[in-house]
Amino acid sequence: MAIFLDEHSRVIVQGMTGSEGAKHTRRMLAAGTRVVGGVNARKAGTSVDFDDVTLPVFGTVAEAMAETGATVSVLFVPPAFTKDAVIEAVDAGIGLAVVITEGVPVHDTAQFWAHAATKSTTRIIGPNCPGIISPGKSNAGIIPADITKPGSIGLVSKSGTLTYQLMHELKDFGFTTCVGIGGDPIVGTTHIDAIAAFEADPETELIVMIGEIGGDAEERAAEFVRDNVSKPVVGYVAGFTAPEGKTMGHAGAIVSGSSGTAEAKKQAMEAVGIRVGKTPSETAALARAILTS
C-alpha cells in the first residue's frame, strides 16, 4: 500500500506550460505517474507534447477534473500567484494539492490553509517542498524516482535533500511512501499527519521522521508517537551546529533562545522511544538495525 498517493492517482499540473512545470511533468511521466493534463488559463485549449504522450491544457482545475477525473494537482506556480492557485484547486474539490513553490509569503499560506480547512476535502502538501512519491506507483513533485524502490519504510521529512539521502541510503529496504512536507513556518500536511497515515498502513513497518531546527513540530510529533504509534520510529534533526537567531535554509529553520534547537528536539524524541541519529547516515543505520533485528 501507500499513503496519500498510489498507482490510481490521476495527476494534473498547475503551471505545466512553464519551464519548471514542463521539466518535472516529463520526469513524473517517466516515473510512471498518471499525469492527465495541465492548467493554465492563458493557454487553455492547447496541448503539450512530452515524448510519447500529448497532454491537454485546461483553463481551470475544475475543468481539468471534469474532463480527466484528476485527483491530484501538483503546483509549479510563481509565489505571487500560488495562493489563488491553491484556493482554485481547493474550491474545485481536488483530493490532494502538492505545492512545490518556494518563497510563498507565510500570510498567503495561512490564508489558503485556512480556506482548505473549511472545505475538508483537500489535503495540501507544502509549500516549499519536494512533493510525494510512492515508489513504483506514482511520483507527484520533484523527488528523484530512481534512487530507491518499493519497500516497507515510511518517510516524512521537512528537507528535500535529506529525503533523497535517506531514500538512497535505505534503498535496499525500500519505501511505501516518502513525503516531503516542506520547511516553511506553516505547511499543509504535518509530521503528525504522515505518521498517523503510516501507522494505519499495514505495509509500513518502520517510520523515519526527519526534522530540523525551529518551531515545535518535532516535539508535538513525539507526543503523538508516544500516545498513538505502535511501529518503530527513527528520527533525525538537521541543525545541531546552527547559531542562535540565524535562519538556516528554510524559512522556518530558526532557533530562538532555547526554543527549537536540535538538541531539545532530539531529547523530546528520545524521551518517547524514538531512536535519533546525529547524522543522516547514522539514522539510516539505526533504521537498518531495527529492520534486520
MISEKE-297847 format. One record per residue (C-alpha): residue number from 1; residue in one letter; chain; y, z, x. Coordinates in steps of 0.1 Angstrom, whole numbers, plus 5000, padded with zeros to 4 digits. Last residue first. Layout:
BEGIN
pafi | zami | vexdo | c2 | c3 | c1
NUM | A | A | Y | Z | X;
...
end
This chain:
BEGIN
pafi | zami | vexdo | c2 | c3 | c1
293 | S | A | 4925 | 5142 | 5167;
292 | T | A | 4934 | 5105 | 5171;
291 | L | A | 4961 | 5103 | 5145;
290 | I | A | 4977 | 5136 | 5157;
289 | A | A | 4977 | 5126 | 5194;
288 | R | A | 4992 | 5092 | 5186;
287 | A | A | 5020 | 5108 | 5166;
286 | L | A | 5028 | 5132 | 5195;
285 | A | A | 5027 | 5103 | 5220;
284 | A | A | 5051 | 5083 | 5199;
283 | T | A | 5075 | 5112 | 5199;
282 | E | A | 5071 | 5115 | 5237;
281 | S | A | 5080 | 5078 | 5239;
280 | P | A | 5111 | 5082 | 5217;
279 | T | A | 5123 | 5111 | 5239;
278 | K | A | 5125 | 5149 | 5233;
277 | G | A | 5097 | 5147 | 5207;
276 | V | A | 5096 | 5169 | 5176;
275 | R | A | 5065 | 5182 | 5159;
274 | I | A | 5074 | 5191 | 5123;
273 | G | A | 5059 | 5225 | 5114;
272 | V | A | 5087 | 5239 | 5092;
271 | A | A | 5105 | 5257 | 5121;
270 | E | A | 5100 | 5226 | 5143;
269 | M | A | 5124 | 5206 | 5120;
268 | A | A | 5151 | 5232 | 5120;
267 | Q | A | 5149 | 5237 | 5157;
266 | K | A | 5151 | 5200 | 5164;
265 | K | A | 5181 | 5197 | 5141;
264 | A | A | 5199 | 5225 | 5159;
263 | E | A | 5191 | 5209 | 5193;
262 | A | A | 5203 | 5175 | 5182;
261 | T | A | 5237 | 5190 | 5172;
260 | G | A | 5249 | 5186 | 5136;
259 | S | A | 5270 | 5217 | 5133;
258 | S | A | 5276 | 5239 | 5164;
257 | G | A | 5312 | 5227 | 5167;
256 | S | A | 5315 | 5192 | 5151;
255 | V | A | 5290 | 5167 | 5164;
254 | I | A | 5294 | 5130 | 5154;
253 | A | A | 5269 | 5105 | 5145;
252 | G | A | 5280 | 5095 | 5110;
251 | A | A | 5300 | 5064 | 5121;
250 | H | A | 5270 | 5053 | 5142;
249 | G | A | 5273 | 5047 | 5180;
248 | M | A | 5281 | 5081 | 5192;
247 | T | A | 5313 | 5096 | 5177;
246 | K | A | 5328 | 5121 | 5200;
245 | G | A | 5337 | 5157 | 5189;
244 | E | A | 5311 | 5175 | 5210;
243 | P | A | 5295 | 5155 | 5238;
242 | A | A | 5262 | 5138 | 5232;
241 | T | A | 5234 | 5149 | 5255;
240 | F | A | 5207 | 5156 | 5229;
239 | G | A | 5218 | 5125 | 5209;
238 | A | A | 5188 | 5110 | 5191;
237 | V | A | 5166 | 5133 | 5171;
236 | Y | A | 5129 | 5126 | 5170;
235 | G | A | 5103 | 5137 | 5144;
234 | V | A | 5066 | 5138 | 5137;
233 | V | A | 5053 | 5146 | 5102;
232 | P | A | 5018 | 5155 | 5092;
231 | K | A | 5009 | 5150 | 5055;
230 | S | A | 5012 | 5178 | 5030;
229 | V | A | 5048 | 5174 | 5021;
228 | N | A | 5067 | 5192 | 4993;
227 | D | A | 5082 | 5225 | 5003;
226 | R | A | 5083 | 5224 | 5041;
225 | V | A | 5089 | 5187 | 5041;
224 | F | A | 5119 | 5191 | 5017;
223 | E | A | 5134 | 5218 | 5040;
222 | A | A | 5130 | 5195 | 5070;
221 | A | A | 5147 | 5167 | 5051;
220 | R | A | 5176 | 5190 | 5045;
219 | E | A | 5178 | 5198 | 5082;
218 | E | A | 5176 | 5161 | 5090;
217 | A | A | 5204 | 5152 | 5067;
216 | D | A | 5227 | 5178 | 5080;
215 | G | A | 5256 | 5158 | 5094;
214 | G | A | 5259 | 5146 | 5129;
213 | I | A | 5234 | 5139 | 5157;
212 | E | A | 5205 | 5116 | 5151;
211 | G | A | 5174 | 5112 | 5130;
210 | I | A | 5140 | 5095 | 5133;
209 | M | A | 5112 | 5106 | 5110;
208 | V | A | 5076 | 5095 | 5116;
207 | I | A | 5052 | 5101 | 5087;
206 | L | A | 5014 | 5102 | 5091;
205 | E | A | 4985 | 5091 | 5069;
204 | T | A | 5003 | 5065 | 5047;
203 | E | A | 4976 | 5047 | 5027;
202 | P | A | 4977 | 5070 | 4997;
201 | D | A | 5015 | 5066 | 4992;
200 | A | A | 5029 | 5097 | 4974;
199 | E | A | 5038 | 5114 | 5007;
198 | F | A | 5053 | 5082 | 5019;
197 | A | A | 5075 | 5080 | 4988;
196 | A | A | 5087 | 5116 | 4993;
195 | I | A | 5094 | 5108 | 5029;
194 | A | A | 5115 | 5078 | 5020;
193 | D | A | 5137 | 5096 | 4995;
192 | I | A | 5140 | 5126 | 5018;
191 | H | A | 5152 | 5106 | 5047;
190 | T | A | 5178 | 5091 | 5025;
189 | T | A | 5183 | 5059 | 5005;
188 | G | A | 5218 | 5050 | 4996;
187 | V | A | 5238 | 5060 | 5027;
186 | I | A | 5269 | 5080 | 5032;
185 | P | A | 5280 | 5092 | 5067;
184 | D | A | 5268 | 5059 | 5081;
183 | G | A | 5236 | 5059 | 5102;
182 | G | A | 5214 | 5034 | 5084;
181 | I | A | 5183 | 5039 | 5063;
180 | G | A | 5159 | 5018 | 5084;
179 | V | A | 5127 | 5019 | 5065;
178 | C | A | 5093 | 5011 | 5081;
177 | T | A | 5064 | 5006 | 5058;
176 | T | A | 5026 | 5009 | 5059;
175 | F | A | 5027 | 5009 | 5097;
174 | G | A | 5005 | 5000 | 5127;
173 | F | A | 4980 | 5021 | 5148;
172 | D | A | 4980 | 4999 | 5179;
171 | K | A | 5017 | 4991 | 5172;
170 | L | A | 5027 | 5027 | 5179;
169 | E | A | 5050 | 5020 | 5208;
168 | H | A | 5063 | 4988 | 5192;
167 | M | A | 5072 | 5003 | 5159;
166 | L | A | 5087 | 5033 | 5177;
165 | Q | A | 5109 | 5010 | 5197;
164 | Y | A | 5120 | 4989 | 5168;
163 | T | A | 5130 | 5019 | 5147;
162 | L | A | 5148 | 5033 | 5177;
161 | T | A | 5168 | 5001 | 5178;
160 | G | A | 5177 | 5003 | 5141;
159 | S | A | 5187 | 5040 | 5141;
158 | K | A | 5187 | 5062 | 5110;
157 | S | A | 5150 | 5061 | 5107;
156 | V | A | 5121 | 5063 | 5083;
155 | L | A | 5086 | 5054 | 5095;
154 | G | A | 5053 | 5056 | 5075;
153 | I | A | 5022 | 5053 | 5097;
152 | S | A | 4988 | 5040 | 5084;
151 | G | A | 4986 | 5004 | 5095;
150 | P | A | 4999 | 4969 | 5091;
149 | K | A | 5010 | 4953 | 5124;
148 | T | A | 5038 | 4958 | 5150;
147 | I | A | 5063 | 4939 | 5171;
146 | D | A | 5062 | 4905 | 5153;
145 | A | A | 5084 | 4912 | 5122;
144 | P | A | 5116 | 4920 | 5141;
143 | I | A | 5138 | 4941 | 5117;
142 | I | A | 5168 | 4921 | 5104;
141 | G | A | 5166 | 4926 | 5067;
140 | A | A | 5139 | 4924 | 5040;
139 | N | A | 5105 | 4919 | 5055;
138 | S | A | 5074 | 4914 | 5034;
137 | K | A | 5036 | 4919 | 5034;
136 | G | A | 5020 | 4918 | 5068;
135 | P | A | 5042 | 4946 | 5080;
134 | S | A | 5061 | 4964 | 5051;
133 | I | A | 5096 | 4959 | 5065;
132 | I | A | 5129 | 4975 | 5055;
131 | G | A | 5165 | 4969 | 5064;
130 | P | A | 5183 | 4970 | 5098;
129 | C | A | 5210 | 4994 | 5085;
128 | N | A | 5248 | 4995 | 5083;
127 | P | A | 5247 | 5001 | 5045;
126 | G | A | 5220 | 5011 | 5039;
125 | I | A | 5191 | 5010 | 5014;
124 | I | A | 5201 | 5010 | 4978;
123 | R | A | 5176 | 5016 | 4949;
122 | T | A | 5188 | 5000 | 4917;
121 | T | A | 5177 | 5010 | 4882;
120 | S | A | 5192 | 5045 | 4875;
119 | K | A | 5225 | 5029 | 4863;
118 | T | A | 5249 | 5058 | 4868;
117 | A | A | 5236 | 5064 | 4904;
116 | A | A | 5244 | 5028 | 4912;
115 | H | A | 5281 | 5033 | 4904;
114 | A | A | 5281 | 5065 | 4926;
113 | W | A | 5266 | 5045 | 4955;
112 | F | A | 5291 | 5017 | 4949;
111 | Q | A | 5320 | 5041 | 4951;
110 | A | A | 5308 | 5062 | 4979;
109 | T | A | 5301 | 5031 | 5000;
108 | D | A | 5336 | 5019 | 4994;
107 | H | A | 5350 | 5053 | 5004;
106 | V | A | 5330 | 5050 | 5036;
105 | P | A | 5345 | 5017 | 5045;
104 | V | A | 5317 | 4992 | 5053;
103 | G | A | 5317 | 4986 | 5091;
102 | E | A | 5281 | 4972 | 5093;
101 | T | A | 5266 | 4950 | 5067;
100 | I | A | 5228 | 4952 | 5062;
99 | V | A | 5228 | 4964 | 5026;
98 | V | A | 5193 | 4962 | 5012;
97 | A | A | 5196 | 4962 | 4973;
96 | L | A | 5163 | 4971 | 4955;
95 | G | A | 5155 | 4968 | 4918;
94 | I | A | 5182 | 4943 | 4908;
93 | G | A | 5197 | 4953 | 4875;
92 | A | A | 5225 | 4927 | 4873;
91 | D | A | 5251 | 4955 | 4873;
90 | V | A | 5235 | 4969 | 4905;
89 | A | A | 5237 | 4934 | 4922;
88 | E | A | 5273 | 4930 | 4912;
87 | I | A | 5282 | 4965 | 4924;
86 | V | A | 5266 | 4957 | 4957;
85 | A | A | 5287 | 4925 | 4961;
84 | D | A | 5319 | 4942 | 4950;
83 | K | A | 5314 | 4970 | 4976;
82 | T | A | 5304 | 4945 | 5003;
81 | F | A | 5335 | 4923 | 5001;
80 | A | A | 5357 | 4938 | 5028;
79 | P | A | 5326 | 4946 | 5049;
78 | P | A | 5316 | 4909 | 5051;
77 | V | A | 5284 | 4901 | 5032;
76 | F | A | 5249 | 4898 | 5046;
75 | L | A | 5232 | 4916 | 5016;
74 | V | A | 5195 | 4915 | 5010;
73 | S | A | 5186 | 4914 | 4973;
72 | V | A | 5153 | 4925 | 4959;
71 | T | A | 5135 | 4919 | 4925;
70 | A | A | 5141 | 4882 | 4921;
69 | G | A | 5126 | 4866 | 4890;
68 | T | A | 5138 | 4832 | 4902;
67 | E | A | 5161 | 4818 | 4875;
66 | A | A | 5172 | 4849 | 4857;
65 | M | A | 5174 | 4869 | 4889;
64 | A | A | 5196 | 4842 | 4906;
63 | E | A | 5218 | 4840 | 4875;
62 | A | A | 5223 | 4878 | 4875;
61 | V | A | 5230 | 4878 | 4912;
60 | T | A | 5258 | 4853 | 4907;
59 | G | A | 5268 | 4817 | 4916;
58 | F | A | 5233 | 4806 | 4928;
57 | V | A | 5222 | 4789 | 4959;
56 | P | A | 5189 | 4771 | 4958;
55 | L | A | 5163 | 4774 | 4987;
54 | T | A | 5147 | 4744 | 5004;
53 | V | A | 5115 | 4751 | 5023;
52 | D | A | 5097 | 4736 | 5054;
51 | D | A | 5124 | 4743 | 5080;
50 | F | A | 5150 | 4762 | 5060;
49 | D | A | 5171 | 4738 | 5040;
48 | V | A | 5200 | 4752 | 5020;
47 | S | A | 5208 | 4743 | 4983;
46 | T | A | 5239 | 4737 | 4963;
45 | G | A | 5246 | 4747 | 4927;
44 | A | A | 5268 | 4777 | 4935;
43 | K | A | 5286 | 4772 | 4968;
42 | R | A | 5318 | 4792 | 4961;
41 | A | A | 5299 | 4819 | 4941;
40 | N | A | 5275 | 4825 | 4970;
39 | V | A | 5240 | 4839 | 4962;
38 | G | A | 5208 | 4829 | 4978;
37 | G | A | 5173 | 4819 | 4968;
36 | V | A | 5136 | 4826 | 4965;
35 | V | A | 5127 | 4845 | 4997;
34 | R | A | 5091 | 4855 | 4994;
33 | T | A | 5088 | 4872 | 5028;
32 | G | A | 5061 | 4857 | 5050;
31 | A | A | 5076 | 4866 | 5084;
30 | A | A | 5088 | 4831 | 5089;
29 | L | A | 5107 | 4833 | 5056;
28 | M | A | 5124 | 4865 | 5069;
27 | R | A | 5134 | 4849 | 5101;
26 | R | A | 5149 | 4819 | 5083;
25 | T | A | 5168 | 4842 | 5060;
24 | H | A | 5179 | 4860 | 5091;
23 | K | A | 5197 | 4830 | 5106;
22 | A | A | 5211 | 4819 | 5073;
21 | G | A | 5226 | 4853 | 5064;
20 | E | A | 5240 | 4857 | 5099;
19 | S | A | 5257 | 4822 | 5099;
18 | G | A | 5268 | 4824 | 5062;
17 | T | A | 5250 | 4804 | 5035;
16 | M | A | 5227 | 4833 | 5027;
15 | G | A | 5255 | 4857 | 5019;
14 | Q | A | 5237 | 4875 | 4991;
13 | V | A | 5201 | 4869 | 5000;
12 | I | A | 5174 | 4868 | 4972;
11 | V | A | 5140 | 4883 | 4976;
10 | R | A | 5109 | 4883 | 4954;
9 | S | A | 5087 | 4913 | 4961;
8 | H | A | 5050 | 4907 | 4954;
7 | E | A | 5040 | 4911 | 4991;
6 | D | A | 5055 | 4946 | 4992;
5 | L | A | 5088 | 4965 | 4993;
4 | F | A | 5098 | 5000 | 4981;
3 | I | A | 5068 | 5018 | 4997;
2 | A | A | 5037 | 5001 | 5009;
1 | M | A | 5000 | 5000 | 5000;
end
